[in-house]
Amino acid sequence: MSGAPNDAGGAPEAAVEQRYRKLPRAWRALLIVVTLASILLALNQLLNLGFFVGKVLLGTAYLYWLCALLTGSVFILVPANKRARRDGVPWYDAALYFATVAVFAYYALHAHRILTEGWEFAAPKTAIWVAYAGWLLLLEATRRAGGTAVFAVVAAVSLYPVYAGHMPGPIAGLPQDLPITAAYHFASSESVLGIPTRAFGELVIGFVMFGAVLQYTGAAPFFNNLAFALFGSVRGGPAKVSIFASGLMGSVSGSVVSNVLTTGVVTIPAMKRTGFSPPYAGGVEACASTGGVLMPPVMGATAFVMASFLGVPYAQVALAALVPSILFYFGLFVQIDGYAARRGLKGLPRAELPSVGRTFIEGWQYVFVFLFLIWMLMVLQREAIAPFYATALLLVINQFSRRHRLDWKRLGLLVEGICGALGELSALLAGVGLIIGSLSVTGLAGTLANDLVHLAGDNIYVLLVMGAITSFIFGMGMTVTACYIFLAIVLAPPLVAAGFDPVAVHLFMLYWGMVSFITPPVALGAFVAAGIARARPMEVGLHSVRLGSAMYFVPFFFVLNPSLILRGAPWEIAIVVTTAALGIWLIASALEGYLLGLGRLDRGIAGAIARLLLFAGGMAMALPGGGGLELSHLGLSILGASLAGSAVLLAWFARSADARPV
């Protein structure tokens, strides 16, 4: 590959330089100190190290201090707009930073009084004025971290308690005046310090740090090299490399866009070189990078927030997400293989590819650390501290590697990268917490759930479709985490009350929130991939929709029958997973127009009918029977097999007719 797989190694630094300001030395030093202090604070809280001798640090005080250290960093790192200066920190952003630190420090220092005096409804005047300032600062921090759409939603809903009494019946709530609303947002444990911030302080912080360390210690080139070594020479090899490399990197980074930028710069040019069209290559990378965020063992920040909402160990969420994510990648793999077979595309020459043995010798530490992390997550179930131990192990092992050993410069860049990731996520989660606080203090969360059930006419399938559409719409304008949190409050309760499995419901919303990354008109992941592929963004988006088709179907499958998320009797799980895999294979083959063992299915009217029959057969085969459906799984499987068999016979007869001499 002429060293191409290693080019991704600089992607994290490039991404930081593009998005963040170029900071003077003093500001960089301050952020490095702040980042290290926040990590030590988290370790003290999670491991009970006793840094604060003779003083018990309340859980709320810990979260206030964490926000004081991290949330304001977005004002230093992220410019106010595209026209703002990027070569230093303007005075107004410095003022915003120190004001944010002061607001959260004020509440941290008064954490005991807040608890004993009930400040959420009886705060002193000073605390209310500080809350006003914190409210405005947090909204601006949310805008910089999450974008204008997130800011608009958070700002409107955070003010909802003030005008709740003037809203029409279904969305009316118990009104509160402005001082109580402000105090509740900052003094209660249901708003700024609600589930999102608690999940950040108790679970997410370690995994964000682990993901950043992996990228800055050379994991991206290792995953790329390993993928090229394993799949680079097979039919359509570079596209299959994209699946493997993006799946691994996406699971760690938790970001679709950074995944595309990290692995796409290597895989997309390689795909184009071996004959894939630029729009198709961009679509493959967009889908592979999007699926990575849904792939255990790490999955990204949203999965940890989900575990907090559900009140279950993170390992349980990761285990439930395993089969759906594999089905998604399996469907993508089948389509890629069919595309390459139809066009006779070969892989890259073996002489240009790295060897498997050499790749493992150079990067064995990443595999070892991953296995260590999975052992701590799944066996020991120490979710909170597992990433800290894994990070420490990786840093120690990494220093024995001449190639990726960290010097002082790269160590500084690493800590800055951690600061950016933690700061933005802290601001976003605290900001989205304002939504939870508004719905909580007005009592709207419960009544809105009942109204949605009434609107759906007590039809759980209509409610599911409404949930999918709502998730998709919110996912277009919000980050995945913000979208999920909002829907977990509003839509999850009625779906769970309707009898669906809670874990399946929350995964359903996560999947449909992710769909917007590959679906026009927004399709952010596809549009970023289009820039690398030098293709029209809308073309890449349309290819992404077809290639990522499993993402639209699989959530309905597992929410209708939780066997697909490994819940139920072992024999039932085995049957449902097997038929789902067969169904996804048939669906993907129909969409691509190529069936393994038969060949092309795109010859004339007969081919079109065969593809329709094959698609219908795949849907019947993959759709799990039982659960909420009246049809049995056996009946659906027989129907699917019959339709697929008819499609194969029709395609075979059509081919035989074409082959006969006239």
Buried (B, 14 or more C-beta within 10 A) or exposed (E): BEEBBBBBBBBBBEBBEEBBBEBEEEBBEBBBEBBBBBBEBBBBBBEEEEEEEEEEBBBBBBBBBBBBBBBBBBBBBBBBEEEEEBEEBBEEBBEBBEBBBBBBBBBBEBBEBBBEBEBBEEBEEEBBEBBBBBBBBBBBBBBBBBBEBBBBBBBEBBBBBBEBEEBEEEEBBEBBEEBBBBBBBBBBBBBBBBBBBBBBBBBBBBBBBBBBBBBBBBBBBBBBBBBBBBBBBBBBBBBBBBBBBBBBBBBBBBBBBBBBBBBBBBBBBBBBEBBBBBBBBBBBBBBBBBBBBBBBBBBBBBBBBBBBBBEBBBBBBBBBBBBBBBBBBBBBBBBBBBBBBBEEBEBBEEEEBBEEEEBBEBBEBBEBBBEBBBEBBBEEEBBBBBBBBBBEBBBEBBEEBEEBEBEEEBEBBBBBBBBBBBBBBBBBBBBBBBBBBBBBBBEBBEBBBEBBBEEBEEEBEEBBEBBBEBBBBBBBBBBBBBBBBBBBBBBBBBBBEBEBBBBBBBBBBBBBBBBBBBBBEBBBBBBBBBBBBEBBBBBBBBBBBBBBBBBBBBBBBBBBBBBBBBBBEEEBBEBBBEBBBBBBBBBBBBBBBBBEEBBBBBBEEBBEBBBEBBBBBBBBBBBBBBBBBEEEBEEBBEBBBEBBEBBBEBBBEBBEEEEEEE
